[in-house]
Amino acid sequence: MFYSSTQRKFWTFSSEEELRKLRCQTNQNILQRHEASGKDCSKLLTPDEELMVCQYYHNRLREFCVKFQPPMPKSVMASASSYFKRVYLQNSVMEHHPKIIMLTCVYMACKVEEFNVSIMQFVGNIRARSEERERAVDVILNNELQLLQLLNFHLTVHNPIRPLEGFLIDMKTRHRSADEVEKLRRFAEEYLDKSFLSDACLLFPPSQVALAALWHSGNNVGMDVLSYVHQCLSKNGDGTDQSLLLSQMKKVQEVVGHVPQLDASLVEVAKSKLAAVGSLEVTHDSQGTKRRLGTDQQGKQAGKRKAKQAKSEQGDGGLLTLSSLE
């Protein structure tokens, strides 16, 4: 249950301002670390640039999940999105490159949500050369434990997909005909898809996000969803609970409705700065020691093969040249 979960205790926050402060503090920690070591801090990403890079790769995460074969349950995308959001609340893209974290989050979510795909099936969805896929296997598997640590081993995600289905069933049972209620489904599911790109999963219980999705859908199809809230979900019958729910639903819609549109030119600038920082080459394990990614794989490769890979990687500043994720 959500109200006794680690999600509510550790990963649900009071406001967008609290999230902003956490992200700014994470960025400030990197800045202080660089200053203490005497490194040049002028090329580090700002908090806004970090958020922009996260949003860019979050969009790529969603596209990867939508195009995945065999078709991926939406619960996998919801969990992967939550993992990705959680990681970058207290960690910087300059420590852990989001392309690696993105792919590892999706693979981890496949396991947790019991979507049974092998690692070879998984990387088969990456449009890249065979050697890049081989390296992707090593990188994803090598970073699974690190992702677990970054998430504090909190893997259970309560998403709004099941609450939405529950509300639809309840409405059919107690409020309206099945045919009428089914008209709400398409717009409500589209709204949930959009909510995964927002910070709603860090701010609201999943049931409130599901209700906001129903309300949004009702406005699109001309159905009074608030009458269902008042008649079937209000405990006191005096409108008190309805007012509280309505207030929360409005807040959800504000958060989901303000997912920013990314400026492609600014994103490219931020990605270039990230490539210059070189976060992809070094990560930190739980003891704070540094290790090179893909060392074992590199040790197996001959000089020409490594040179070709290095040349192909320079264009994106990333470990994998993934045309489907550019």
VEXRO-102293 format. One record per atom (N, C-alpha, C): residue in one letter; y, x, z. Coordinates in steps of 0.001 Angstrom, whole numbers, padded with zeros to 6 digits, always signed. Example, Ala and Ser with C-alpha at 12.3 -4.5 7.8 and 13.67 -1.06 7.14 Angstrom:
BEGIN
A-005690+013190+007800A-004500+012300+007800A-003300+013200+007800S-002250+012850+007080S-001060+013670+007140S+000030+012900+007870
This chain:
BEGIN
M-001199+000840+000000M+000000+000000+000000M+001250+000875+000000F+002247+000433-000745F+003463+001232-000883F+004142+001490+000458Y+004228+000496+001315Y+005030+000628+002537Y+004409+001550+003586S+003166+001964+003373S+002565+002971+004248S+002229+004249+003483S+002815+004418+002320S+002455+005515+001416S+003343+006737+001598T+002852+007868+001084T+003672+009089+001047T+004851+008903+000098Q+004697+008036-000892Q+005796+007782-001826Q+006999+007206-001087R+006756+006246-000214R+007861+005650+000536R+008416+006629+001563K+007532+007379+002218K+007962+008257+003306K+008698+009488+002809F+008216+010079+001720F+008745+011368+001277F+009508+011332-000050W+009271+010299-000865W+009806+010328-002223W+010634+009096-002576T+011086+008367-001579T+011988+007246-001814T+013281+007514-001068F+014394+007524-001784F+015671+007969-001230F+016663+006815-001184S+017717+007024-000417S+018621+005918-000099S+019629+005595-001197S+019982+006583-002015S+021041+006350-003001S+021007+007403-004099E+021695+007117-005179E+021843+008095-006253E+022633+009309-005780E+023538+009103-004845E+024319+010208-004303E+023423+011196-003567E+022443+010699-002851E+021504+011583-002164E+020707+012407-003173L+020296+011796-004261L+019579+012533-005313L+020476+013606-005924R+021735+013256-006148R+022684+014218-006723R+022849+015422-005807K+022962+015178-004502K+023130+016273-003547K+021905+017178-003512L+020715+016576-003590L+019484+017372-003598L+019434+018274-004825R+019799+017734-005970R+019773+018528-007205R+020831+019619-007189C+021986+019298-006659C+023039+020317-006559C+022641+021431-005603Q+021981+021055-004496Q+021550+022065-003529Q+020481+022971-004128T+019606+022396-004919T+018583+023192-005604T+019235+024211-006528N+020229+023774-007281N+020949+024677-008177N+021692+025749-007379Q+022281+025353-006256Q+023019+026301-005420Q+022091+027358-004832N+020872+026969-004501N+019901+027928-003964N+019586+029024-004981I+019465+028650-006242I+019217+029637-007293I+020418+030569-007429L+021602+029991-007393L+022830+030780-007505L+022920+031800-006375Q+022655+031370-005163Q+022712+032271-004010Q+021660+033363-004095R+020493+033006-004590R+019417+033994-004729R+019814+035078-005735H+020431+034657-006843H+020877+035626-007839H+022011+036494-007303E+022948+035903-006591E+024057+036668-006019E+023553+037700-005019A+022559+037311-004209A+022018+038222-003194A+021309+039423-003825S+020740+039206-005012S+020033+040304-005681S+020932+041081-006632G+022216+040730-006657G+023172+041442-007486G+023081+041141-008970K+022467+040012-009324K+022314+039653-010734K+023534+038892-011232D+023692+038905-012556D+024793+038173-013196D+024521+036672-013112C+025436+035937-012493C+025253+034490-012309C+025992+033666-013354S+026725+034332-014222S+027571+033592-015169S+026766+032804-016198K+025522+033232-016440K+024715+032574-017463K+023761+031526-016895L+023801+031322-015589L+022937+030314-014988L+023392+028906-015372L+022464+027983-015395L+022775+026607-015723L+023501+025930-014564T+024407+025034-014887T+025079+024227-013882T+024165+023062-013501P+024465+022364-012402P+023649+021183-012046P+023585+020151-013161D+024707+019921-013829D+024718+018939-014926D+023853+019402-016086E+023869+020689-016378E+023039+021212-017464E+021559+021142-017105E+021247+021412-015850E+019853+021283-015416E+019368+019850-015576L+020197+018899-015158L+019827+017498-015275L+019652+017105-016742M+020509+017648-017603M+020425+017365-019032M+019108+017881-019614V+018728+019094-019228V+017467+019668-019703V+016283+018835-019197C+016345+018414-017936C+015276+017578-017384C+015155+016265-018147Q+016292+015657-018445Q+016272+014399-019182Q+015710+014591-020586Y+016066+015700-021212Y+015556+015987-022551Y+014030+016091-022531Y+013491+016880-021607Y+012045+017047-021560Y+011343+015808-021016H+012035+015025-020224H+011453+013748-019795H+011286+012821-020997N+012254+012817-021893N+012117+012043-023132N+010943+012542-023971R+010770+013877-024015R+009643+014431-024762R+008319+014041-024097L+008310+013994-022777L+007111+013571-022045L+006720+012159-022460R+007709+011272-022511R+007437+009885-022886R+006905+009812-024313E+007515+010550-025232E+007067+010530-026621E+005635+011052-026747F+005339+012100-025989F+003997+012670-026002F+002974+011629-025541C+003303+010902-024481C+002393+009885-023950C+002223+008723-024925V+003310+008297-025557V+003252+007169-026488V+002392+007498-027705K+002474+008737-028181K+001741+009139-029384K+000335+009639-029084F-000029+009730-027815F-001298+010333-027416F-002475+009538-027976Q-003512+010271-028407Q-004761+009670-028867Q-005928+010274-028101P-006834+009447-027572P-006845+007983-027616P-005670+007390-026848P-005299+006123-027135P-004121+005531-026496P-004153+005659-024977M-003043+006059-024428M-002930+006356-023001M-002434+005129-022224P-003082+004774-021122P-002573+003677-020295P-001160+003981-019802K-000343+002944-019682K+001036+003149-019243K+001104+003677-017820S+000070+003438-017029S+000061+003954-015657S+000063+005477-015648V-000531+006101-016676V-000527+007564-016764V+000896+008060-017014M+001587+007419-017951M+002966+007808-018221M+003850+007589-016997A+003625+006491-016281A+004421+006211-015081A+004211+007280-014019S+002956+007671-013797S+002670+008702-012797S+003217+010056-013227A+003033+010407-014501A+003549+011681-014998A+005066+011739-014875S+005739+010635-015174S+007197+010576-015059S+007623+010783-013606S+006907+010152-012684S+007234+010314-011263S+007022+011751-010807Y+005910+012358-011223Y+005666+013755-010865Y+006806+014646-011358F+007191+014431-012619F+008238+015252-013227F+009555+015088-012460K+009904+013861-012129K+011128+013606-011367K+011076+014289-010006R+009941+014196-009339R+009808+014770-007998R+009950+016292-008014V+009325+016919-008996V+009355+018384-009059V+010784+018897-009095Y+011621+018274-009943Y+012962+018819-010160Y+014014+018255-009213L+013568+017589-008159L+014497+017277-007075L+014731+018499-006205Q+013681+019286-006000Q+013749+020418-005073Q+013401+021740-005736N+013288+021720-007049N+013002+022944-007799N+013866+022967-009045S+014175+024159-009501S+015074+024322-010640S+014300+024569-011927V+014872+024130-013050V+014285+024446-014355V+014340+025947-014608M+015190+026654-013870M+015283+028104-014009M+014173+028818-013243E+013433+028082-012429E+012252+028627-011754E+010977+028224-012479H+010930+026986-012906H+009723+026424-013512H+010127+025716-014801H+009709+026273-015921H+010160+025723-017201H+009630+024304-017393P+010493+023368-017769P+010080+021961-017859P+009035+021672-018927K+008926+022524-019958K+007890+022268-020960K+006510+022443-020346I+006343+023474-019529I+005073+023689-018840I+004824+022579-017828I+005837+022284-017017I+005690+021257-015988I+005395+019903-016625M+006060+019608-017734M+005866+018335-018427M+004403+018146-018825L+003835+019126-019505L+002452+019012-019965L+001477+018966-018789T+001745+019767-017763T+000858+019785-016601T+000936+018467-015839C+002122+017870-015765C+002275+016562-015113C+001446+015497-015825V+001496+015507-017150V+000742+014499-017909V-000752+014704-017711Y-001198+015957-017762Y-002630+016227-017593Y-003091+015852-016194M-002261+016157-015185M-002593+015784-013813M-002661+014263-013672A-001712+013558-014294A-001691+012101-014208A-002926+011492-014867C-003411+012111-015948C-004637+011630-016586C-005800+011645-015594K-005881+012698-014806K-006954+012809-013819K-006780+011783-012698V-005571+011710-012157V-005330+010833-011008V-005534+009369-011386E-005095+008990-012591E-005223+007606-013036E-006566+007338-013716E-007467+008334-013652E-008834+008191-014164E-008871+007856-015656F-007967+008474-016387F-007992+008407-017854F-008752+009643-018312N-009995+009441-018678N-010929+010548-018853N-010755+011234-020204V-009998+012332-020212V-009892+013170-021405V-010133+014621-020987S-010830+015348-021823S-011048+016769-021538S-009783+017548-021863I-009721+018780-021388I-008555+019607-021668I-008444+019883-023168M-009580+019988-023871M-009527+020226-025304M-009024+018984-026052Q-009429+017800-025604Q-008871+016574-026181Q-007371+016501-025925F-006979+016910-024734F-005570+016836-024353F-004719+017718-025258V-005081+018994-025384V-004266+019892-026199V-004424+019590-027680G-005478+018836-028043G-005623+018409-029427G-004491+017504-029877N-003750+016936-028913N-002600+016092-029224N-001324+016901-029419I-001423+018215-029261I-000288+019097-029497I-000378+019624-030913R+000625+019340-031715R+000619+019814-033092R+001057+021275-033107A+000104+022155-033089A+000391+023583-033037A-000802+024335-033619R-000634+025622-033821R-001722+026444-034323R-002810+026563-033269S-004016+026860-033700S-005166+026886-032797S-004969+027876-031656E-004345+029047-031957E-004147+030032-030879E-003132+029535-029855E-002160+028737-030312E-001188+028186-029372E-001850+027136-028482R-002767+026366-029056R-003497+025399-028251R-004362+026090-027211E-004986+027197-027609E-005791+027958-026655E-004936+028448-025496R-003745+028899-025834R-002859+029377-024788R-002371+028215-023925A-002172+027059-024554A-001767+025872-023798A-002819+025501-022763V-004098+025619-023131V-005185+025346-022179V-005041+026240-020960D-004863+027546-021196D-004740+028493-020083D-003529+028163-019214V-002400+027890-019844V-001171+027652-019099V-001290+026382-018244I-001806+025297-018821I-001934+024046-018075I-002885+024211-016895L-004043+024807-017151L-005018+024969-016071L-004517+025934-015005N-003814+026988-015418N-003280+027949-014449N-002173+027350-013590N-001526+026309-014077N-000394+025733-013351N-000725+024453-012592E-001965+024022-012653E-002344+022810-011919E-002125+022972-010414L-002609+024067-009855L-002460+024270-008418L-000995+024390-008034Q-000230+025073-008859Q+001199+025202-008584Q+001881+023837-008577L+001511+022968-009532L+002088+021620-009557L+001720+020857-008294L+000480+020984-007864L+000067+020330-006616L+000947+020775-005457Q+001228+022063-005403Q+002073+022592-004330Q+003501+022067-004433L+004028+022015-005651L+005391+021517-005838L+005514+020051-005435L+004419+019303-005569L+004399+017888-005204L+003967+017670-003752N+003768+018773-003025N+003269+018689-001647N+001946+017925-001569F+001182+017989-002645F-000132+017356-002745F-000056+015829-002611H+001109+015260-002886H+001284+013802-002874H+001102+013291-004297L-000087+012801-004605L-000414+012457-005987L-000451+010957-006263T-000575+010149-005231T-000647+008704-005445T+000735+008163-005780V+000826+007492-006912V+002094+006894-007345V+001921+005382-007435H+002773+004657-006733H+002796+003197-006835H+003863+002846-007877N+003422+002409-009033N+004363+002082-010108N+004522+000569-010215P+005523+000086-010944P+005786-001360-011008P+004912-002128-011992I+003947-001481-012630I+003124-002157-013635I+002245-003230-012991R+001557-002880-011908R+000702-003863-011233R+001507-004974-010567P+002609-004652-009867P+003436-005745-009331P+003916-006718-010397L+004292-006201-011578L+004725-007088-012661L+003597-008035-013046E+002400-007498-013193E+001257-008346-013546E+000998-009374-012448G+001146-008956-011197G+000942-009881-010086G+001959-011012-010081F+003222-010677-010353F+004257-011713-010409F+004002-012687-011558L+003563-012176-012701L+003277-013052-013842L+002145-014030-013507I+001110-013526-012851I-000003-014397-012449I+000468-015437-011439D+001300-014986-010486D+001804-015909-009464D+002683-016993-010080M+003524-016597-011046M+004378-017583-011712M+003547-018618-012467K+002472-018173-013107K+001596-019100-013824K+000912-020061-012858T+000621-019568-011667T-000102-020382-010687T+000808-021384-009981R+002029-020946-009663R+002856-021765-008767R+004173-022249-009352H+004532-021793-010544H+005897-022065-010974H+006017-022685-012360R+005382-022088-013357R+005519-022572-014735R+004187-022496-015466S+004166-023047-016652S+002945-022993-017456S+002696-021563-017931A+001433-021274-018232A+001056-019923-018670A+001778-019530-019945D+001913-020463-020871D+002569-020149-022142D+004026-019765-021928E+004708-020471-021043E+006108-020149-020759E+006237-018768-020133V+005370-018499-019152V+005447-017228-018433V+005147-016054-019356E+004208-016232-020273E+003843-015139-021179E+005004-014696-022054K+005974-015577-022247K+007157-015202-023029K+007957-014089-022349L+007767-013954-021041L+008498-012932-020291L+007904-011535-020457R+006647-011462-020841R+005911-010203-020768R+006537-009096-021614R+006817-009371-022868R+007256-008299-023781R+008536-007637-023299F+009552-008432-022983F+010820-007851-022547F+010680-007164-021190A+009830-007714-020329A+009629-007105-019009A+008946-005738-019131E+007947-005652-019997E+007248-004375-020182E+008165-003345-020833E+008984-003776-021773E+009962-002861-022380E+010944-002348-021339Y+011325-003221-020422Y+012250-002826-019362Y+011610-001785-018440L+010337-001975-018113L+009641-000988-017282L+009568+000364-017981D+009307+000345-019293D+009280+001604-020052D+010615+002337-019912K+011699+001588-019996K+013023+002199-019853K+013244+002692-018427S+012721+001952-017456S+012927+002336-016046S+012273+003672-015720F+011191+004020-016439F+010510+005288-016176F+011408+006480-016487L+012395+006296-017359L+013320+007377-017698L+014463+007485-016700S+014593+006505-015833S+015671+006498-014842S+015167+007024-013503D+016038+006991-012500D+015649+007417-011144D+015149+006252-010305A+014827+005123-010934A+014396+003944-010178A+013177+004227-009310C+012267+005069-009822C+011043+005360-009070C+011325+006134-007791L+012518+006751-007687L+012895+007515-006498L+013774+006712-005545L+014141+005491-005934L+015119+004733-005155L+014629+003373-004676F+013666+002765-005377F+013305+001387-005074F+011792+001212-004962P+011352+000251-004140P+009933-000115-004149P+009538-000646-005525P+008314-000407-005955P+007899-000851-007287P+007995-002362-007484S+007813-003140-006413S+007904-004595-006544S+009313-005027-006925Q+010329-004328-006417Q+011709-004682-006757Q+012035-004311-008200V+011487-003218-008681V+011675-002846-010089V+010999-003885-010989A+009812-004340-010582A+009108-005355-011367A+009891-006663-011409L+010476-007068-010271L+011283-008286-010240L+012529-008141-011117A+013147-006972-011077A+014314-006735-011936A+013924-006834-013406A+012720-006366-013737A+012234-006464-015114A+012041-007925-015516L+011516-008733-014601L+011342-010161-014882L+012687-010853-015057W+013626-010499-014211W+014962-011096-014298W+015618-010751-015636H+015514-009480-016002H+016042-009040-017294H+015383-009804-018438S+014062-009952-018370S+013339-010662-019415S+013734-012132-019452G+013886-012730-018273G+014299-014128-018211G+015646-014356-018873N+016563-013411-018683N+017872-013523-019330N+017755-013448-020846N+016769-012700-021330N+016580-012567-022779N+015937-013790-023413V+015046-014443-022665V+014335-015592-023249V+014900-016921-022761G+015923-016874-021912G+016544-018105-021431G+015757-018829-020365M+015124-018066-019461M+014334-018663-018380M+014928-018266-017034D+014998-019213-016121D+015577-018976-014801D+014540-018365-013872V+014495-017050-013822V+013544-016351-012956V+013971-016444-011495L+015271-016570-011247L+015752-016640-009867L+015241-017885-009142S+014974-018935-009888S+014409-020124-009244S+013019-019828-008701Y+012260-018988-009408Y+010949-018552-008907Y+011114-017721-007640V+012086-016816-007642V+012334-015988-006464V+012671-016868-005266H+013520-017851-005465H+013959-018710-004361H+012842-019625-003862Q+012102-020222-004781Q+011094-021197-004392Q+009809-020577-003866C+009439-019433-004446C+008115-018875-004137C+008133-017595-003318L+009244-016871-003321L+009275-015577-002633L+010183-015559-001415S+011003-016584-001217S+011899-016631-000069S+011131-017087+001163K+011147-016266+002203K+010386-016579+003413K+011055-017680+004238N+012363-017610+004379N+013060-018512+005289N+013501-019814+004644G+013596-019796+003309G+014047-020990+002624G+015527-021253+002751D+016271-020327+003383D+017712-020533+003562D+018543-019664+002628G+017868-018973+001730G+018588-018138+000772G+018845-016722+001231T+018513-016403+002509T+018781-015060+003027T+017981-014011+002283D+016669-014246+002197D+015799-013293+001505D+016156-013197+000032Q+016494-014340-000552Q+016869-014347-001959Q+018105-013495-002192S+019078-013570-001291S+020296-012773-001440S+019996-011289-001363L+019116-010911-000428L+018746-009501-000303L+018014-009020-001555L+017078-009833-002037L+016347-009468-003239L+017272-009377-004446L+018161-010340-004560L+019102-010342-005682L+019974-009098-005665S+020418-008697-004461S+021229-007495-004332S+020455-006264-004794Q+019203-006153-004380Q+018375-005012-004783Q+018081-005031-006272M+017835-006206-006819M+017565-006314-008249M+018776-005897-009074K+019962-006230-008586K+021187-005805-009277K+021320-004282-009245K+020972-003690-008104K+021035-002234-007993K+020043-001570-008944V+018841-002155-009040V+017848-001619-009975V+018400-001654-011397Q+018996-002783-011763Q+019507-002914-013126Q+020659-001953-013397E+021454-001654-012371E+022521-000668-012537E+021945+000710-012827V+020901+001087-012079V+020292+002407-012254V+019608+002507-013616V+018810+001493-013959V+018073+001517-015223V+019022+001408-016418G+020099+000648-016236G+021041+000448-017328G+021964+001612-017585H+021955+002615-016684H+022865+003747-016846H+022123+005045-017143V+020967+004939-017803V+020293+006146-018279V+021150+006740-019389P+021664+007949-019198P+022642+008486-020156P+022021+008837-021503Q+022811+008651-022551Q+022421+009112-023882Q+022785+010594-024003L+021822+011390-024407L+022033+012832-024456L+022800+013233-025711D+023723+014184-025538D+024448+014781-026649D+023609+015955-027163A+023123+015841-028398A+022199+016839-028944A+022780+018251-028921S+024070+018392-029206S+024681+019721-029234S+024734+020327-027839L+025047+019502-026830L+025093+020001-025452L+023696+020349-024952V+022709+019570-025371V+021332+019865-024987V+020901+021217-025537E+021250+021491-026788E+020870+022765-027401E+021527+023942-026687V+022780+023761-026266V+023465+024813-025502V+022740+025069-024188A+022381+023990-023492A+021685+024134-022204A+020314+024764-022392K+019600+024382-023445K+018288+024972-023713K+018411+026451-024046S+019460+026821-024759S+019676+028235-025079S+019952+029046-023821K+020745+028472-022931K+021011+029152-021655K+019723+029308-020845L+018894+028260-020862L+017628+028322-020135L+016730+029404-020718A+016681+029503-022048A+015875+030544-022687A+016370+031933-022311A+017691+032077-022178A+018268+033371-021819A+017931+033748-020388V+017866+032754-019515V+017504+033021-018116V+016072+033506-018029G+015201+032981-018925G+013825+033462-018956G+012945+032882-017885S+013167+031609-017523S+012366+031012-016463S+010903+030893-016849L+010641+030893-018157L+009274+030682-018606L+008373+031863-018294E+008950+033047-018207E+008122+034239-018048E+007637+034428-016620V+008368+033910-015643V+008030+034174-014252V+008057+032877-013469T+007024+032644-012675T+007033+031534-011743T+006728+032088-010361H+006875+031231-009342H+006640+031649-007963H+005499+030837-007382D+004538+031547-006784D+003466+030789-006160D+003858+030441-004726S+002923+029873-003958S+003270+029347-002640S+003683+030433-001666Q+003299+031700-001925Q+003718+032801-001050Q+005021+033434-001509G+005591+032912-002607G+006847+033451-003098G+006676+034691-003938T+005438+035090-004216T+005217+036254-005066T+005321+035837-006513K+005552+036808-007395K+005733+036503-008810K+004476+036877-009586R+004232+036074-010610R+003102+036368-011462R+003450+036004-012899R+002891+036741-013816R+003134+036490-015228R+002215+035385-015737L+002811+034444-016498L+002011+033381-017075L+001265+033906-018297G+000026+033480-018405G-000755+033816-019593G-001186+035269-019645T-001213+035974-018507T-001543+037397-018507T-002962+037635-019019D-003895+036812-018546D-005276+036988-018977D-005417+036787-020482Q-004739+035764-020959Q-004820+035489-022389Q-004213+036619-023200Q-003090+037147-022754Q-002434+038227-023472Q-003302+039482-023488G-004029+039691-022381G-004874+040869-022313G-006005+040847-023320K-006363+039653-023765K-007463+039519-024713K-007014+039661-026161Q-005736+039599-026393Q-005247+039530-027773Q-004868+040899-028303A-005070+041089-029577A-004714+042342-030237A-003228+042360-030542G-002723+043541-030901G-001290+043717-031089G-000673+042803-032134K-001306+042685-033286K-000714+041858-034331K-000647+040398-033938R-001677+039905-033296R-001710+038511-032879R-000622+038227-031871K-000415+039145-030930K+000641+038965-029932K+002012+038992-030584A+002168+039862-031574A+003464+039949-032241A+003791+038654-032979K+002798+038086-033647K+003018+036828-034348K+003376+035713-033384Q+002695+035668-032243Q+002986+034635-031254Q+004388+034808-030692A+004737+036050-030407A+006069+036300-029843A+007154+035870-030811K+006930+036141-032103K+007916+035756-033104K+008051+034247-033182S+006924+033524-033127S+006977+032062-033221S+007586+031437-031990E+007516+032108-030848E+008028+031547-029605E+009528+031732-029454Q+010102+032671-030181Q+011516+032960-030000Q+012406+031792-030389G+011965+031014-031379G+012807+029933-031884G+013156+028909-030828D+012217+028552-029954D+012465+027514-028955D+012693+028103-027578G+012500+029408-027425G+012638+029995-026109G+011546+029542-025168G+010424+029048-025717G+009381+028485-024880G+008052+029139-025148L+007098+028812-024298L+005775+029390-024393L+005011+028841-025576L+005240+027558-025908L+004487+026903-026956L+005434+026389-028036T+005110+026680-029279T+005877+026112-030377T+005242+024770-030715L+005726+023688-030130L+005127+022381-030258L+006053+021506-031106S+005711+021365-032371S+006601+020610-033260S+006724+019155-032839S+005694+018637-032189S+005747+017235-031772S+006656+017024-030570L+007056+018108-029904L+007852+017982-028687L+009246+018556-028862E+009603+018967-030082E+010914+019567-030306E+011999+018503-030264
